[in-house]
Amino acid sequence: MNEEKYVEIFNLVKAYPNPFGEAVKVVDGFNLNIRKGEVISIIGHSGCGKSTVLTMLAGLNEISDGGIVVAGREITGPGPDRAVVFQAPCLLPWMTAYQNVMLGVKQCYPHAEKAQRRIIVEYSLSVVGLADSMHKYPRELSGGMQQRVGIARAIALKPKVLLLDEPFGRLDSLTRMELQDVILGILDREKITTMMITHDPDEAVYMSDRICMMTNGPHAHVGEIMEIDFERPRDREAIMETDAFYAYRRRLLQFLDDCEAEKHARKQKAAISA
């Protein structure tokens, strides 16, 4: 197994039919290698296909062309080796936090002893800060606490790859920062290979080892990849005081501005041609 190419995404294509039955390639020729234990963010304008790439990696969205290999095996569908945390935690309301996490653990470890499963669930909930709230129902938990349950549910499966689809998008800024640090703490301990979708340049720079910037769709692909040279574990205050943080941020924003300018220019050219 090549740890430099723990996840290989090659020539990935996702096409959808338009109203005339013609295939439109939303994602077209997306190529990316992810190192074992690396945290990589994907950023780009709305509609560029960021979540489409993530759901194809999760096995939840059929691949039109190309392929994805995880730990030396090409994926053909969803599996417990890839766990997803979505923007909405989607908890079963009639189950406690403990029961919501246990549901996945039972499916993933059907032959484990009851005590072993209990230890996995309790550990997963404790590392996200819910040791005292694990027997509460979703209605008794704040939005941030519900998302912590979603994170616990994902890490309890001991996945090879953790997929985060804008997991903090619905949260206030303080809760967002708290959960960023919760996840970074888990990733530093567990060394889980992680892909995160985000719209937030600050979040991408703070949390990532590399940032993959996607061009606008249709025919979206990797436009640029930026290495983030901050040590782990991350110290938010120290990072925010560095010139490097703002240099990375400016580079990201410039890329996004350039994509938007190019999109506007294409629209003007099409209007003139029409």
C-alpha positions, 0 to 999 in steps of 0.5 A: 500500500502506497501511503503517499497515494492512500486515496487515489482519485483519477480522471473522475467524471460525474455527468447528469442528463440535461432536459434534452437528454444530453450528458453534462459533465458537472465534474470532469477529469478530477485528479487527486492523491491523498496521503495516509493521515492527511487532512485535505480540504476542497474549496470552490464556489457553490455548484462546482461539484465539491460535494459531488466528489465527496459523495462519489468517494463515499460510494453514495453517488455513482461514478460516471467515469474514472475511478477511486482507490482507497488503501489499494482497493477500488471502491464500488459502493458505500462501506464502513471504511469511509464514514461521512459527517454531513452538515445536518447530523440526521439523528434518529429522534426516538433514540438517545445519542448513545443509541444513535452511535450504537446503531452503526457500531452494531452493524460494523461490529456484529460479532463483537461482544456487548461490552466491547461495543459499549466501550467503543460507543462510550469512548467515541461520545466522550472524545467529542465532549458528550460523556455527560449527555450520551443518554439524552435524546436529540431534542434535548441537545443543542445543534452543536451537541447534535453534530458532536453525536454525528462526529462520534457516530462516524469515528466509532466505525474506525474508518480509513477515511473520514469525509466531512461535508460542510459539517459546521455550516449550520453552527454559530461561529463560537460553536464552529470553532469549538468543533473544529478543535474537537475534530482536529484533536481526534485526527491528531490522535487517530491519524484518520485520512480526512477530506473536508468540504468547506466554503470558509477560507479561514477554516480551510487554512486552519484545519488542512494540510493541503487545500484543493481549489476547484474550478467552477462547473460545469466541467469542474476539476482541480484548479490548484493545490496549496500546501499548508505549512503549519505544525500539528497539533494546531494552535489557533491563536499562534496561527492567526498571528502569523503572516503565513496564515493571511498569505494563504488566505489571500491566495485562496480568495484570489483563486476564487475571485479569478474563477468568478471573473472567468465565469462572468467573462464566459457569460458575456461572451456567450451573450454576445455570440447569441 
